[in-house]
Amino acid sequence: MQLSMIKDLLNAEVLCNEDMLCMETFSAFASDLMSDVLALSCKETILITGLTNIQTIRTAEMLDIKCIIFVRNKKPDNNVIQFAKEKGICLLATSYTMFTTCGILYCNGIKGADMC
């Protein structure tokens, strides 16, 4: 599924790297614990989180995650957005909770990262 479709499904706002919306993804992982995220080995995974600090971007960079979806109307500050822009990570923000976000994506064909 393209990130543009995910954006539409979640009524999400693009915070940076809008040019990446044509990217395809097949799985997602949801967590606010970056130590859990570091255990991932699935490629082309998107990260769903409510954690908006710089460590989220650093973790995504280490795992080559190209998209982060922030839930519950949370948005990172401009420094975090700029860092994600420099690292080539698309940031989306939705008003949905983490549970609802995961459910919407799952019902539309996105697999859990543990199923890759």
PyMOL commands that place a pseudoatom at each C-alpha (Angstrom):
pseudoatom trace, name=CA, resn=MET, resi=1, chain=A, elem=C, hetatm=0, pos=[0.000, 0.000, 0.000]
pseudoatom trace, name=CA, resn=GLN, resi=2, chain=A, elem=C, hetatm=0, pos=[1.266, 3.468, -0.798]
pseudoatom trace, name=CA, resn=LEU, resi=3, chain=A, elem=C, hetatm=0, pos=[1.809, 5.976, 1.985]
pseudoatom trace, name=CA, resn=SER, resi=4, chain=A, elem=C, hetatm=0, pos=[-0.632, 8.292, 0.205]
pseudoatom trace, name=CA, resn=MET, resi=5, chain=A, elem=C, hetatm=0, pos=[-3.420, 5.763, 0.795]
pseudoatom trace, name=CA, resn=ILE, resi=6, chain=A, elem=C, hetatm=0, pos=[-2.398, 5.403, 4.443]
pseudoatom trace, name=CA, resn=LYS, resi=7, chain=A, elem=C, hetatm=0, pos=[-2.510, 9.190, 4.770]
pseudoatom trace, name=CA, resn=ASP, resi=8, chain=A, elem=C, hetatm=0, pos=[-6.040, 9.212, 3.379]
pseudoatom trace, name=CA, resn=LEU, resi=9, chain=A, elem=C, hetatm=0, pos=[-7.255, 6.259, 5.487]
pseudoatom trace, name=CA, resn=LEU, resi=10, chain=A, elem=C, hetatm=0, pos=[-5.997, 7.914, 8.677]
pseudoatom trace, name=CA, resn=ASN, resi=11, chain=A, elem=C, hetatm=0, pos=[-6.979, 11.476, 7.738]
pseudoatom trace, name=CA, resn=ALA, resi=12, chain=A, elem=C, hetatm=0, pos=[-3.342, 12.207, 8.504]
pseudoatom trace, name=CA, resn=GLU, resi=13, chain=A, elem=C, hetatm=0, pos=[-1.331, 15.370, 8.113]
pseudoatom trace, name=CA, resn=VAL, resi=14, chain=A, elem=C, hetatm=0, pos=[2.040, 15.144, 6.383]
pseudoatom trace, name=CA, resn=LEU, resi=15, chain=A, elem=C, hetatm=0, pos=[4.643, 16.818, 8.588]
pseudoatom trace, name=CA, resn=CYS, resi=16, chain=A, elem=C, hetatm=0, pos=[7.616, 16.345, 6.237]
pseudoatom trace, name=CA, resn=ASN, resi=17, chain=A, elem=C, hetatm=0, pos=[8.840, 14.550, 3.113]
pseudoatom trace, name=CA, resn=GLU, resi=18, chain=A, elem=C, hetatm=0, pos=[5.534, 14.626, 1.279]
pseudoatom trace, name=CA, resn=ASP, resi=19, chain=A, elem=C, hetatm=0, pos=[7.377, 13.499, -1.851]
pseudoatom trace, name=CA, resn=MET, resi=20, chain=A, elem=C, hetatm=0, pos=[7.683, 10.035, -0.252]
pseudoatom trace, name=CA, resn=LEU, resi=21, chain=A, elem=C, hetatm=0, pos=[3.921, 9.392, -0.316]
pseudoatom trace, name=CA, resn=CYS, resi=22, chain=A, elem=C, hetatm=0, pos=[4.342, 7.192, -3.398]
pseudoatom trace, name=CA, resn=MET, resi=23, chain=A, elem=C, hetatm=0, pos=[6.451, 4.744, -1.352]
pseudoatom trace, name=CA, resn=GLU, resi=24, chain=A, elem=C, hetatm=0, pos=[5.003, 1.251, -0.856]
pseudoatom trace, name=CA, resn=THR, resi=25, chain=A, elem=C, hetatm=0, pos=[4.791, -0.462, 2.513]
pseudoatom trace, name=CA, resn=PHE, resi=26, chain=A, elem=C, hetatm=0, pos=[3.405, -3.793, 3.612]
pseudoatom trace, name=CA, resn=SER, resi=27, chain=A, elem=C, hetatm=0, pos=[3.754, -3.914, 7.392]
pseudoatom trace, name=CA, resn=ALA, resi=28, chain=A, elem=C, hetatm=0, pos=[3.571, -1.784, 10.516]
pseudoatom trace, name=CA, resn=PHE, resi=29, chain=A, elem=C, hetatm=0, pos=[4.755, -1.890, 14.097]
pseudoatom trace, name=CA, resn=ALA, resi=30, chain=A, elem=C, hetatm=0, pos=[3.226, 0.085, 16.947]
pseudoatom trace, name=CA, resn=SER, resi=31, chain=A, elem=C, hetatm=0, pos=[5.065, 0.965, 20.134]
pseudoatom trace, name=CA, resn=ASP, resi=32, chain=A, elem=C, hetatm=0, pos=[6.065, 3.800, 22.410]
pseudoatom trace, name=CA, resn=LEU, resi=33, chain=A, elem=C, hetatm=0, pos=[9.072, 1.790, 23.608]
pseudoatom trace, name=CA, resn=MET, resi=34, chain=A, elem=C, hetatm=0, pos=[11.981, 2.302, 21.245]
pseudoatom trace, name=CA, resn=SER, resi=35, chain=A, elem=C, hetatm=0, pos=[13.734, -0.739, 22.758]
pseudoatom trace, name=CA, resn=ASP, resi=36, chain=A, elem=C, hetatm=0, pos=[10.884, -2.876, 21.390]
pseudoatom trace, name=CA, resn=VAL, resi=37, chain=A, elem=C, hetatm=0, pos=[11.185, -1.197, 18.000]
pseudoatom trace, name=CA, resn=LEU, resi=38, chain=A, elem=C, hetatm=0, pos=[14.910, -2.012, 17.908]
pseudoatom trace, name=CA, resn=ALA, resi=39, chain=A, elem=C, hetatm=0, pos=[14.008, -5.714, 17.955]
pseudoatom trace, name=CA, resn=LEU, resi=40, chain=A, elem=C, hetatm=0, pos=[12.446, -5.384, 14.473]
pseudoatom trace, name=CA, resn=SER, resi=41, chain=A, elem=C, hetatm=0, pos=[13.990, -7.002, 11.429]
pseudoatom trace, name=CA, resn=CYS, resi=42, chain=A, elem=C, hetatm=0, pos=[11.180, -6.421, 8.918]
pseudoatom trace, name=CA, resn=LYS, resi=43, chain=A, elem=C, hetatm=0, pos=[11.917, -4.254, 5.879]
pseudoatom trace, name=CA, resn=GLU, resi=44, chain=A, elem=C, hetatm=0, pos=[9.559, -1.571, 4.583]
pseudoatom trace, name=CA, resn=THR, resi=45, chain=A, elem=C, hetatm=0, pos=[7.805, -1.293, 7.946]
pseudoatom trace, name=CA, resn=ILE, resi=46, chain=A, elem=C, hetatm=0, pos=[6.134, 1.856, 9.189]
pseudoatom trace, name=CA, resn=LEU, resi=47, chain=A, elem=C, hetatm=0, pos=[6.317, 2.841, 12.834]
pseudoatom trace, name=CA, resn=ILE, resi=48, chain=A, elem=C, hetatm=0, pos=[3.192, 3.905, 14.712]
pseudoatom trace, name=CA, resn=THR, resi=49, chain=A, elem=C, hetatm=0, pos=[3.906, 5.749, 17.950]
pseudoatom trace, name=CA, resn=GLY, resi=50, chain=A, elem=C, hetatm=0, pos=[2.957, 8.542, 20.279]
pseudoatom trace, name=CA, resn=LEU, resi=51, chain=A, elem=C, hetatm=0, pos=[6.576, 9.253, 21.145]
pseudoatom trace, name=CA, resn=THR, resi=52, chain=A, elem=C, hetatm=0, pos=[7.605, 12.486, 19.408]
pseudoatom trace, name=CA, resn=ASN, resi=53, chain=A, elem=C, hetatm=0, pos=[11.204, 13.000, 20.493]
pseudoatom trace, name=CA, resn=ILE, resi=54, chain=A, elem=C, hetatm=0, pos=[14.470, 12.816, 18.573]
pseudoatom trace, name=CA, resn=GLN, resi=55, chain=A, elem=C, hetatm=0, pos=[15.093, 9.222, 19.735]
pseudoatom trace, name=CA, resn=THR, resi=56, chain=A, elem=C, hetatm=0, pos=[12.149, 8.079, 17.629]
pseudoatom trace, name=CA, resn=ILE, resi=57, chain=A, elem=C, hetatm=0, pos=[13.820, 9.470, 14.510]
pseudoatom trace, name=CA, resn=ARG, resi=58, chain=A, elem=C, hetatm=0, pos=[17.195, 7.989, 15.469]
pseudoatom trace, name=CA, resn=THR, resi=59, chain=A, elem=C, hetatm=0, pos=[15.605, 4.579, 16.027]
pseudoatom trace, name=CA, resn=ALA, resi=60, chain=A, elem=C, hetatm=0, pos=[13.818, 4.733, 12.675]
pseudoatom trace, name=CA, resn=GLU, resi=61, chain=A, elem=C, hetatm=0, pos=[17.055, 5.708, 10.970]
pseudoatom trace, name=CA, resn=MET, resi=62, chain=A, elem=C, hetatm=0, pos=[18.898, 2.738, 12.497]
pseudoatom trace, name=CA, resn=LEU, resi=63, chain=A, elem=C, hetatm=0, pos=[16.247, 0.329, 11.202]
pseudoatom trace, name=CA, resn=ASP, resi=64, chain=A, elem=C, hetatm=0, pos=[15.788, 2.015, 7.825]
pseudoatom trace, name=CA, resn=ILE, resi=65, chain=A, elem=C, hetatm=0, pos=[12.152, 2.829, 8.667]
pseudoatom trace, name=CA, resn=LYS, resi=66, chain=A, elem=C, hetatm=0, pos=[11.001, 5.389, 6.112]
pseudoatom trace, name=CA, resn=CYS, resi=67, chain=A, elem=C, hetatm=0, pos=[7.706, 6.461, 7.694]
pseudoatom trace, name=CA, resn=ILE, resi=68, chain=A, elem=C, hetatm=0, pos=[6.546, 7.262, 11.222]
pseudoatom trace, name=CA, resn=ILE, resi=69, chain=A, elem=C, hetatm=0, pos=[2.898, 7.850, 12.086]
pseudoatom trace, name=CA, resn=PHE, resi=70, chain=A, elem=C, hetatm=0, pos=[2.300, 9.863, 15.243]
pseudoatom trace, name=CA, resn=VAL, resi=71, chain=A, elem=C, hetatm=0, pos=[-1.027, 9.110, 16.931]
pseudoatom trace, name=CA, resn=ARG, resi=72, chain=A, elem=C, hetatm=0, pos=[-3.370, 10.918, 19.346]
pseudoatom trace, name=CA, resn=ASN, resi=73, chain=A, elem=C, hetatm=0, pos=[-2.832, 14.335, 17.723]
pseudoatom trace, name=CA, resn=LYS, resi=74, chain=A, elem=C, hetatm=0, pos=[0.794, 14.319, 18.847]
pseudoatom trace, name=CA, resn=LYS, resi=75, chain=A, elem=C, hetatm=0, pos=[3.273, 16.267, 16.769]
pseudoatom trace, name=CA, resn=PRO, resi=76, chain=A, elem=C, hetatm=0, pos=[7.016, 16.631, 17.250]
pseudoatom trace, name=CA, resn=ASP, resi=77, chain=A, elem=C, hetatm=0, pos=[8.666, 20.018, 17.541]
pseudoatom trace, name=CA, resn=ASN, resi=78, chain=A, elem=C, hetatm=0, pos=[10.317, 21.686, 14.558]
pseudoatom trace, name=CA, resn=ASN, resi=79, chain=A, elem=C, hetatm=0, pos=[13.799, 20.352, 15.439]
pseudoatom trace, name=CA, resn=VAL, resi=80, chain=A, elem=C, hetatm=0, pos=[12.557, 16.764, 15.290]
pseudoatom trace, name=CA, resn=ILE, resi=81, chain=A, elem=C, hetatm=0, pos=[10.683, 17.408, 12.036]
pseudoatom trace, name=CA, resn=GLN, resi=82, chain=A, elem=C, hetatm=0, pos=[13.788, 18.965, 10.484]
pseudoatom trace, name=CA, resn=PHE, resi=83, chain=A, elem=C, hetatm=0, pos=[15.937, 16.015, 11.585]
pseudoatom trace, name=CA, resn=ALA, resi=84, chain=A, elem=C, hetatm=0, pos=[13.463, 13.558, 10.022]
pseudoatom trace, name=CA, resn=LYS, resi=85, chain=A, elem=C, hetatm=0, pos=[13.465, 15.606, 6.834]
pseudoatom trace, name=CA, resn=GLU, resi=86, chain=A, elem=C, hetatm=0, pos=[17.270, 15.426, 6.669]
pseudoatom trace, name=CA, resn=LYS, resi=87, chain=A, elem=C, hetatm=0, pos=[17.206, 11.664, 7.291]
pseudoatom trace, name=CA, resn=GLY, resi=88, chain=A, elem=C, hetatm=0, pos=[14.589, 11.002, 4.607]
pseudoatom trace, name=CA, resn=ILE, resi=89, chain=A, elem=C, hetatm=0, pos=[11.835, 9.844, 6.951]
pseudoatom trace, name=CA, resn=CYS, resi=90, chain=A, elem=C, hetatm=0, pos=[8.238, 10.740, 6.140]
pseudoatom trace, name=CA, resn=LEU, resi=91, chain=A, elem=C, hetatm=0, pos=[6.270, 11.904, 9.178]
pseudoatom trace, name=CA, resn=LEU, resi=92, chain=A, elem=C, hetatm=0, pos=[2.498, 11.655, 9.390]
pseudoatom trace, name=CA, resn=ALA, resi=93, chain=A, elem=C, hetatm=0, pos=[0.229, 12.706, 12.257]
pseudoatom trace, name=CA, resn=THR, resi=94, chain=A, elem=C, hetatm=0, pos=[-3.286, 11.425, 12.923]
pseudoatom trace, name=CA, resn=SER, resi=95, chain=A, elem=C, hetatm=0, pos=[-5.890, 12.139, 15.573]
pseudoatom trace, name=CA, resn=TYR, resi=96, chain=A, elem=C, hetatm=0, pos=[-6.708, 8.444, 15.935]
pseudoatom trace, name=CA, resn=THR, resi=97, chain=A, elem=C, hetatm=0, pos=[-5.480, 6.429, 18.909]
pseudoatom trace, name=CA, resn=MET, resi=98, chain=A, elem=C, hetatm=0, pos=[-2.769, 3.846, 18.381]
pseudoatom trace, name=CA, resn=PHE, resi=99, chain=A, elem=C, hetatm=0, pos=[-5.320, 1.021, 18.620]
pseudoatom trace, name=CA, resn=THR, resi=100, chain=A, elem=C, hetatm=0, pos=[-7.659, 2.562, 16.043]
pseudoatom trace, name=CA, resn=THR, resi=101, chain=A, elem=C, hetatm=0, pos=[-4.767, 3.415, 13.716]
pseudoatom trace, name=CA, resn=CYS, resi=102, chain=A, elem=C, hetatm=0, pos=[-3.558, -0.183, 13.818]
pseudoatom trace, name=CA, resn=GLY, resi=103, chain=A, elem=C, hetatm=0, pos=[-7.078, -1.487, 13.238]
pseudoatom trace, name=CA, resn=ILE, resi=104, chain=A, elem=C, hetatm=0, pos=[-7.687, 0.730, 10.220]
pseudoatom trace, name=CA, resn=LEU, resi=105, chain=A, elem=C, hetatm=0, pos=[-4.400, -0.284, 8.638]
pseudoatom trace, name=CA, resn=TYR, resi=106, chain=A, elem=C, hetatm=0, pos=[-4.883, -3.987, 9.429]
pseudoatom trace, name=CA, resn=CYS, resi=107, chain=A, elem=C, hetatm=0, pos=[-8.390, -3.976, 7.926]
pseudoatom trace, name=CA, resn=ASN, resi=108, chain=A, elem=C, hetatm=0, pos=[-6.910, -2.479, 4.770]
pseudoatom trace, name=CA, resn=GLY, resi=109, chain=A, elem=C, hetatm=0, pos=[-4.186, -5.088, 4.266]
pseudoatom trace, name=CA, resn=ILE, resi=110, chain=A, elem=C, hetatm=0, pos=[-1.203, -3.888, 6.287]
pseudoatom trace, name=CA, resn=LYS, resi=111, chain=A, elem=C, hetatm=0, pos=[0.365, -6.793, 8.179]
pseudoatom trace, name=CA, resn=GLY, resi=112, chain=A, elem=C, hetatm=0, pos=[1.934, -6.642, 11.597]
pseudoatom trace, name=CA, resn=ALA, resi=113, chain=A, elem=C, hetatm=0, pos=[5.728, -6.511, 11.487]
pseudoatom trace, name=CA, resn=ASP, resi=114, chain=A, elem=C, hetatm=0, pos=[5.812, -9.786, 13.415]
pseudoatom trace, name=CA, resn=MET, resi=115, chain=A, elem=C, hetatm=0, pos=[4.212, -11.469, 10.386]
pseudoatom trace, name=CA, resn=CYS, resi=116, chain=A, elem=C, hetatm=0, pos=[6.915, -10.462, 7.880]
for i in range(1, 116): cmd.bond("trace and resi %d" % i, "trace and resi %d" % (i + 1))
show_as sticks, trace
zoom trace
